[in-house]
Amino acid sequence: MRILYLDLDSLRPDHLGCYGYHRNTSPNIDRIAEQGVVFTNYYCSDAPCLPSRSALMSGRFGIHTGIAGHGGTAADYRREGAKRGFADRLKSESLPGVLRTAGYKTASISTFADRHSAWTFNAGFNEVFNIGENGGESAHQVLPVALKWLEDNGGSDDWFLHLNFWDPHTPYRVPESYGSPFEGEPFPDWLTEDVFQSHLLKKGQHSLSDMNALAKSHYSQWYRHNDSIETYQDLGHIIDNYDCAVKYMDDHIGRILSSLEELGILDDTAILISADHGENLGELGIYSEHGTADHATCRIPMIFRWPGGTMGRQEDGLHYHLDLAPTLADLVGIDKPERWDGRSYAETVRSGEETGREYLVLTQCAHVCQRSVRFKDWLYIRSYHDGHHGFPREMLFHITEDPYEQHNLAEDKKEICREAVYLLNEWHDEMMMTMDSDIDPLWTVMREGGPLHAKEYLLWNAKWLFCIGDFLIRI
């Protein structure tokens, strides 16, 4: 089987046509969705970038791998120590390692490992192509490398290509010449003038006031990020440019599909389309960031087109992204490592059978320290470190009726919160009893001073205040 895994950074499912979006952002992705299974409740177990992709390729939760954050001890894969043999277990237990052992040629076209010094991500790949832009590349820079790889290898049997596009990741870097294809089109219905006015009042990290400060400093070099947001229509600087990035990326995915067609292998190639995490575009008052364990950050697309598999199906069950590893193993008929945490949903792909879980636990320790529980119609979020966002200890949202997290019901629904905490403790007990270490990396992050990006936020504000003070003294 030929398997193409499109790893589309920061891509929200609800900004794709196949998930019901009103803007025409994704005609090529939508074309693949019509031919496969669209998963509507698919979540990264650990967010954001480094923990998510580490969990995906290892098939294991961050609490097991040790990777829960973006810095400090919890940004490194937990080592085997004295029991390590000539080769470590990750070499053969990673998703690409398992496929390679079964005879697959495995390749990754991505700068991710370089960007995060996440060298363990490369475990199991025969080939790794790093174009050297450290995650700052646009689709037009990635495309030639991908087309050349397909030209050289596409006609062979049994390959797995991980292809990573970054365009929806802030800063949205689509060339100015591409224009603004969605300028003037309505924003998502929930993002009203009243909601916008309430967000203007919010302070703290990733708020509109924070984005406006960044537009004058960190993002000032980027054409699509250097304007302040003062009025409701100014939200187009974020919403329109995010959607523009999705559309630009989709155009280049269309070129990939055309290449497969020209090679005569499009129909015989499995095409999987997903992301490492989503992107908050107003949820919780946060913009252009993926810094929480909420629905906007952790819910991701999964479009699974498998030759001979189910077509035109929507799967609403709860799934983790790390469930991909055992699913692929089942579909290609190879054994799964016992230490994988994922649960196969191969029967959903083959025959449309429901394979969802009872509940999910999601972790975020790069911008905040949070764990959340996604169950039934609910999302419960527990904050251990709020990352200077002003979050309460507990938040509860009815995701079916309130997917954009406008109404925290934690005070009114204590019994639902208690049910969520029970599930959280049940999951945590199982994790701690099935690991070699007795250390939860969330608490490692807390002991080391909190999430990396929260510490950076304090440092940036301290420098900004110093500059203002120095200026006032001089005048």
C-alpha positions as CSV (number, residue, x, y, z in Angstrom):
1,M,0.0,0.0,0.0
2,R,1.1,3.5,-0.8
3,I,0.3,5.9,2.1
4,L,0.4,9.7,1.9
5,Y,0.0,11.4,5.3
6,L,-0.7,15.2,4.9
7,D,0.3,16.8,8.2
8,L,-1.2,20.4,8.0
9,D,0.0,22.5,10.8
10,S,-2.6,24.4,12.9
11,L,-5.5,23.4,10.7
12,R,-9.0,23.7,12.2
13,P,-11.5,21.3,10.8
14,D,-14.3,23.8,10.9
15,H,-12.5,26.0,8.4
16,L,-12.7,23.3,5.7
17,G,-15.6,22.9,3.3
18,C,-16.0,19.2,4.1
19,Y,-16.7,20.1,7.7
20,G,-19.3,22.7,6.8
21,Y,-17.4,25.9,6.4
22,H,-19.1,28.7,4.4
23,R,-15.9,29.9,2.7
24,N,-14.4,28.0,-0.2
25,T,-11.0,27.3,1.5
26,S,-10.4,23.7,0.6
27,P,-11.7,22.3,-2.7
28,N,-8.9,19.8,-3.1
29,I,-9.1,18.5,0.5
30,D,-12.9,18.4,0.1
31,R,-12.5,16.2,-3.0
32,I,-10.6,13.6,-1.0
33,A,-13.1,13.8,1.9
34,E,-15.9,12.7,-0.5
35,Q,-14.0,9.5,-1.2
36,G,-13.3,8.5,2.4
37,V,-14.2,8.9,6.1
38,V,-14.5,12.3,7.7
39,F,-13.9,12.1,11.5
40,T,-15.7,14.9,13.3
41,N,-14.5,14.3,16.9
42,Y,-10.8,13.7,16.4
43,Y,-8.4,15.2,18.9
44,C,-4.7,15.4,19.6
45,S,-4.0,13.8,22.9
46,D,-1.2,16.3,23.8
47,A,-0.9,19.8,22.5
48,P,0.6,21.8,20.9
49,C,3.2,21.0,18.2
50,L,6.0,19.1,20.0
51,P,3.9,17.0,22.3
52,S,1.3,16.3,19.6
53,R,3.7,15.0,16.9
54,S,5.7,13.1,19.5
55,A,2.5,11.3,20.6
56,L,1.5,10.7,17.0
57,M,4.6,9.0,15.8
58,S,5.4,7.1,19.1
59,G,1.8,6.0,19.5
60,R,2.0,7.0,23.1
61,F,0.6,9.7,25.4
62,G,2.8,12.5,26.5
63,I,2.6,11.3,30.1
64,H,4.3,8.1,28.9
65,T,6.9,9.6,26.5
66,G,7.7,12.4,29.0
67,I,7.0,15.1,26.3
68,A,4.3,17.5,27.5
69,G,5.8,21.0,26.9
70,H,8.1,23.0,24.6
71,G,11.0,23.5,27.0
72,G,12.7,22.1,30.0
73,T,12.8,18.4,31.0
74,A,9.3,17.8,29.6
75,A,10.4,18.7,26.1
76,D,12.8,15.7,25.9
77,Y,11.7,12.1,25.1
78,R,12.1,10.0,28.3
79,R,15.2,7.9,28.0
80,E,15.5,4.1,28.7
81,G,18.6,4.4,30.8
82,A,20.5,1.3,31.9
83,K,18.1,-1.1,30.2
84,R,18.8,0.4,26.7
85,G,20.2,-2.0,24.2
86,F,22.3,-1.3,21.1
87,A,19.2,0.4,19.6
88,D,16.5,2.1,21.6
89,R,12.9,0.9,21.5
90,L,11.7,4.0,19.7
91,K,13.6,2.9,16.6
92,S,11.4,-0.1,16.1
93,E,8.3,1.0,18.1
94,S,7.6,4.3,16.3
95,L,4.9,4.3,13.7
96,P,7.4,4.8,10.8
97,G,9.7,2.2,12.5
98,V,7.0,-0.4,12.5
99,L,6.1,0.3,8.9
100,R,9.8,0.1,7.9
101,T,10.3,-3.2,9.6
102,A,7.4,-4.5,7.6
103,G,9.1,-3.5,4.3
104,Y,7.8,0.0,3.8
105,K,10.0,2.9,2.6
106,T,9.3,5.7,5.1
107,A,10.1,9.3,4.5
108,S,9.3,12.7,6.0
109,I,9.3,16.1,4.3
110,S,9.2,18.4,7.3
111,T,11.3,20.9,9.3
112,F,9.5,19.9,12.5
113,A,12.4,18.0,14.1
114,D,14.8,20.9,13.4
115,R,12.4,23.5,14.6
116,H,11.8,21.8,18.0
117,S,15.1,19.9,18.3
118,A,12.8,16.9,18.4
119,W,15.3,14.5,16.8
120,T,13.3,11.5,18.2
121,F,10.6,12.4,15.7
122,N,12.9,11.2,12.9
123,A,13.0,7.7,14.4
124,G,12.0,5.0,11.9
125,F,12.2,7.1,8.8
126,N,14.5,6.0,5.9
127,E,14.6,9.5,4.7
128,V,14.1,13.0,6.2
129,F,14.0,16.1,4.1
130,N,14.6,19.4,5.9
131,I,14.4,22.4,3.6
132,G,15.9,24.5,6.3
133,E,13.3,27.2,7.0
134,N,12.7,26.0,10.6
135,G,8.9,25.9,10.2
136,G,8.8,29.3,8.5
137,E,8.4,27.9,5.0
138,S,5.5,28.4,2.7
139,A,3.8,25.7,0.6
140,H,5.6,26.8,-2.6
141,Q,8.9,26.0,-0.9
142,V,7.7,22.5,0.2
143,L,6.0,21.5,-3.0
144,P,9.1,21.0,-5.3
145,V,10.7,18.6,-2.7
146,A,7.4,16.6,-2.5
147,L,7.0,16.4,-6.2
148,K,10.6,15.2,-6.7
149,W,10.1,12.5,-4.1
150,L,6.9,11.3,-5.7
151,E,8.6,11.3,-9.1
152,D,11.5,9.2,-7.8
153,N,9.4,6.9,-5.5
154,G,5.7,7.2,-6.3
155,G,5.6,4.2,-8.6
156,S,7.0,1.8,-6.1
157,D,4.9,-0.3,-3.8
158,D,4.7,0.1,0.0
159,W,5.8,3.5,1.0
160,F,4.7,6.0,3.7
161,L,5.3,9.7,3.1
162,H,4.8,12.2,5.9
163,L,4.3,15.6,4.2
164,N,4.2,18.6,6.4
165,F,2.8,22.0,5.3
166,W,2.9,25.0,7.8
167,D,0.9,27.8,6.2
168,P,-2.0,28.0,8.7
169,H,0.5,28.4,11.5
170,T,0.9,32.0,12.7
171,P,2.4,34.1,11.3
172,Y,0.3,33.6,8.2
173,R,3.0,33.9,5.6
174,V,1.2,33.6,2.3
175,P,2.9,35.8,-0.3
176,E,1.4,39.3,-0.7
177,S,1.0,38.6,-4.5
178,Y,-1.7,35.9,-3.6
179,G,-4.0,38.7,-2.5
180,S,-6.9,38.4,0.0
181,P,-9.4,35.9,-1.5
182,F,-11.9,36.2,1.4
183,E,-11.8,39.9,2.0
184,G,-15.3,41.2,2.6
185,E,-16.9,37.8,3.1
186,P,-18.8,37.3,6.4
187,F,-16.9,36.0,9.4
188,P,-18.2,32.8,11.2
189,D,-21.7,33.4,12.5
190,W,-20.7,33.1,16.2
191,L,-18.0,35.8,16.0
192,T,-20.4,38.8,16.3
193,E,-19.8,42.4,17.1
194,D,-20.8,41.8,20.7
195,V,-18.4,38.9,21.1
196,F,-15.6,41.0,19.5
197,Q,-16.3,43.9,22.0
198,S,-16.0,41.5,24.9
199,H,-12.7,40.2,23.6
200,L,-11.4,43.8,23.4
201,L,-11.7,44.0,27.2
202,K,-9.7,40.8,27.8
203,K,-6.1,41.2,28.9
204,G,-3.3,38.7,29.0
205,Q,-1.5,36.4,26.7
206,H,-2.9,35.9,23.2
207,S,-5.7,38.4,23.7
208,L,-6.5,41.1,21.1
209,S,-4.5,43.6,23.1
210,D,-1.6,41.2,23.2
211,M,-1.9,40.6,19.4
212,N,-1.9,44.4,18.8
213,A,1.3,44.7,20.8
214,L,2.9,41.9,18.8
215,A,1.8,43.6,15.6
216,K,4.2,46.4,16.5
217,S,7.1,44.1,17.5
218,H,7.4,40.4,16.9
219,Y,5.0,40.2,13.9
220,S,5.9,43.6,12.4
221,Q,7.9,42.0,9.6
222,W,4.9,40.0,8.3
223,Y,2.7,41.7,5.8
224,R,-0.5,40.0,7.1
225,H,0.2,40.6,10.8
226,N,1.5,44.2,11.2
227,D,-1.9,46.0,11.6
228,S,-3.7,46.6,14.9
229,I,-7.2,45.3,15.5
230,E,-9.4,48.1,16.7
231,T,-12.8,47.6,15.0
232,Y,-14.9,44.5,14.3
233,Q,-14.0,44.6,10.6
234,D,-10.3,44.6,11.6
235,L,-10.8,40.9,12.6
236,G,-10.2,40.3,8.9
237,H,-6.5,40.7,9.6
238,I,-6.8,37.3,11.5
239,I,-9.8,35.4,10.1
240,D,-9.3,36.3,6.4
241,N,-5.6,35.7,6.5
242,Y,-5.9,32.4,8.3
243,D,-8.4,31.3,5.7
244,C,-6.1,32.6,2.9
245,A,-3.3,30.4,4.3
246,V,-5.6,27.4,4.2
247,K,-6.6,28.1,0.7
248,Y,-3.0,28.7,-0.4
249,M,-2.0,25.4,1.1
250,D,-5.0,23.6,-0.5
251,D,-3.9,24.9,-3.9
252,H,-0.5,23.2,-3.4
253,I,-2.2,20.0,-2.2
254,G,-4.0,20.1,-5.5
255,R,-0.6,20.0,-7.2
256,I,0.3,16.9,-5.2
257,L,-3.0,15.2,-6.2
258,S,-2.3,16.1,-9.8
259,S,1.1,14.5,-9.5
260,L,-0.3,11.3,-8.2
261,E,-2.8,11.3,-11.0
262,E,-0.1,11.8,-13.6
263,L,1.9,8.9,-12.1
264,G,-1.2,6.7,-12.4
265,I,-1.3,6.0,-8.7
266,L,-3.9,8.4,-7.3
267,D,-6.7,5.8,-6.9
268,D,-4.3,3.2,-5.4
269,T,-2.8,5.6,-2.8
270,A,-4.2,5.9,0.7
271,I,-4.5,9.7,1.5
272,L,-4.8,10.8,5.1
273,I,-5.3,14.5,5.9
274,S,-4.9,15.7,9.5
275,A,-3.1,18.3,11.7
276,D,-1.0,18.5,14.8
277,H,-3.5,20.8,16.5
278,G,-6.1,23.5,15.7
279,E,-6.0,27.2,16.2
280,N,-8.0,29.5,18.6
281,L,-9.6,32.2,16.5
282,G,-11.6,33.9,19.3
283,E,-12.4,30.9,21.6
284,L,-11.7,31.8,25.2
285,G,-10.8,35.3,23.9
286,I,-7.6,33.9,22.3
287,Y,-6.5,34.6,18.8
288,S,-3.9,33.1,16.4
289,E,-2.6,30.6,18.9
290,H,-2.9,27.0,20.0
291,G,-2.2,27.5,23.7
292,T,-4.9,25.6,25.6
293,A,-6.4,22.1,26.1
294,D,-9.7,23.2,24.7
295,H,-11.9,22.3,21.7
296,A,-10.3,24.9,19.3
297,T,-6.7,23.9,20.0
298,C,-7.1,20.1,20.4
299,R,-9.8,19.2,17.9
300,I,-8.2,18.4,14.5
301,P,-9.4,17.1,11.1
302,M,-9.0,13.5,10.0
303,I,-9.9,12.6,6.5
304,F,-9.1,9.0,5.8
305,R,-9.3,7.8,2.2
306,W,-8.3,4.2,2.0
307,P,-8.4,2.3,-1.3
308,G,-11.3,-0.2,-1.0
309,G,-12.5,1.3,2.2
310,T,-15.6,3.2,3.3
311,M,-16.5,6.2,1.1
312,G,-18.6,9.2,2.0
313,R,-19.0,8.4,5.7
314,Q,-19.0,10.8,8.6
315,E,-17.7,9.3,11.9
316,D,-18.8,11.1,15.0
317,G,-17.1,8.9,17.7
318,L,-14.3,10.2,19.9
319,H,-10.8,9.4,18.7
320,Y,-7.2,10.4,19.6
321,H,-4.7,11.2,16.8
322,L,-2.4,8.6,18.4
323,D,-5.0,6.0,17.4
324,L,-3.6,6.3,13.9
325,A,-0.6,4.0,14.6
326,P,-2.5,0.9,15.5
327,T,-5.1,1.7,12.8
328,L,-2.5,1.7,10.1
329,A,-0.9,-1.5,11.5
330,D,-4.3,-3.2,11.4
331,L,-5.0,-2.0,7.8
332,V,-1.7,-3.2,6.4
333,G,-1.7,-6.4,8.5
334,I,1.3,-6.0,10.8
335,D,1.8,-6.6,14.5
336,K,1.4,-3.6,16.9
337,P,3.9,-2.9,19.8
338,E,2.3,-3.7,23.1
339,R,3.3,-0.3,24.5
340,W,1.2,1.7,22.1
341,D,-1.6,3.6,23.8
342,G,-3.7,4.0,20.7
343,R,-6.8,2.0,19.8
344,S,-7.4,1.0,16.2
345,Y,-10.4,2.4,14.3
346,A,-9.6,0.2,11.2
347,E,-13.1,-1.2,11.1
348,T,-14.5,2.3,10.7
349,V,-12.2,2.7,7.7
350,R,-13.0,-0.7,6.3
351,S,-16.7,-1.0,6.8
352,G,-18.1,2.1,8.6
353,E,-18.3,0.4,12.0
354,E,-18.4,2.7,15.0
355,T,-15.2,2.5,17.0
356,G,-15.1,5.6,19.2
357,R,-14.0,5.9,22.8
358,E,-16.1,6.7,25.9
359,Y,-14.0,9.8,26.7
360,L,-10.7,11.5,25.9
361,V,-8.2,13.2,28.2
362,L,-6.3,16.1,26.5
363,T,-3.1,17.7,27.9
364,Q,-1.5,21.1,27.2
365,C,1.7,22.2,29.0
366,A,3.5,24.6,26.6
367,H,1.4,27.8,27.1
368,V,-0.7,26.7,30.1
369,C,-0.8,23.6,32.3
370,Q,-4.2,22.1,31.7
371,R,-5.9,18.8,31.3
372,S,-9.3,18.5,29.8
373,V,-11.9,15.7,29.5
374,R,-14.0,15.4,26.4
375,F,-17.0,13.1,27.1
376,K,-20.7,12.9,26.0
377,D,-21.6,16.5,25.0
378,W,-19.1,18.1,27.4
379,L,-15.6,19.5,27.6
380,Y,-14.2,20.0,31.1
381,I,-11.0,22.0,31.4
382,R,-8.9,22.0,34.6
383,S,-6.1,24.6,34.8
384,Y,-3.1,24.1,37.0
385,H,-1.2,27.1,35.5
386,D,-3.3,29.6,33.6
387,G,-0.4,30.9,31.4
388,H,-1.4,34.5,32.3
389,H,-4.8,34.1,30.5
390,G,-6.9,34.7,33.6
391,F,-8.6,31.3,33.4
392,P,-10.5,29.9,36.5
393,R,-9.5,26.6,37.9
394,E,-12.4,24.8,36.3
395,M,-14.2,25.4,33.0
396,L,-17.1,23.4,31.6
397,F,-18.6,23.8,28.1
398,H,-21.5,22.1,26.4
399,I,-19.7,21.5,23.2
400,T,-22.7,20.4,21.2
401,E,-24.6,23.6,21.9
402,D,-21.6,25.9,22.5
403,P,-18.7,24.7,20.4
404,Y,-17.0,28.1,20.6
405,E,-16.8,28.0,24.4
406,Q,-18.8,31.2,25.2
407,H,-20.5,30.0,28.3
408,N,-18.6,28.5,31.2
409,L,-21.1,26.3,33.1
410,A,-18.7,25.0,35.8
411,E,-20.5,26.9,38.6
412,D,-23.9,25.7,37.6
413,K,-23.1,22.1,36.7
414,K,-21.1,20.9,39.6
415,E,-22.3,17.3,39.2
416,I,-21.0,17.2,35.6
417,C,-17.6,18.6,36.8
418,R,-17.4,15.8,39.4
419,E,-18.1,13.2,36.7
420,A,-15.3,14.7,34.6
421,V,-12.9,14.7,37.5
422,Y,-13.7,11.0,38.1
423,L,-12.8,10.2,34.5
424,L,-9.7,12.3,34.7
425,N,-8.6,10.4,37.7
426,E,-9.5,7.1,36.2
427,W,-7.3,7.9,33.1
428,H,-4.4,9.2,35.3
429,D,-4.4,6.1,37.4
430,E,-4.2,3.9,34.3
431,M,-1.4,6.0,32.9
432,M,0.7,5.9,36.1
433,M,0.2,2.2,36.4
434,T,1.4,1.5,32.9
435,M,4.7,3.5,32.8
436,D,8.3,2.9,33.7
437,S,8.5,6.3,35.5
438,D,6.5,7.6,38.4
439,I,6.7,11.2,37.2
440,D,3.9,13.0,35.4
441,P,5.5,15.6,33.1
442,L,2.7,18.1,33.8
443,W,4.1,18.4,37.3
444,T,7.6,18.5,36.0
445,V,6.6,21.6,34.0
446,M,5.1,23.1,37.1
447,R,8.1,22.5,39.3
448,E,10.4,24.0,36.7
449,G,8.6,27.3,36.8
450,G,5.6,26.8,34.5
451,P,5.0,26.6,30.8
452,L,7.8,27.8,28.6
453,H,5.7,30.3,26.6
454,A,4.2,31.7,29.8
455,K,7.7,32.5,31.1
456,E,8.5,34.0,27.8
457,Y,5.4,36.2,28.0
458,L,6.5,37.5,31.4
459,L,10.0,38.2,30.1
460,W,8.7,40.0,27.0
461,N,6.4,42.2,29.2
462,A,9.3,43.0,31.6
463,K,11.4,44.1,28.7
464,W,8.5,46.2,27.2
465,L,7.9,47.9,30.6
466,F,11.6,48.6,30.9
467,C,11.7,50.3,27.5
468,I,8.7,52.4,28.4
469,G,10.2,53.4,31.7
470,D,13.5,54.2,30.1
471,F,11.7,56.4,27.5
472,L,9.7,58.3,30.2
473,I,12.9,59.0,32.1
474,R,14.6,60.3,29.0
475,I,11.8,62.8,28.3
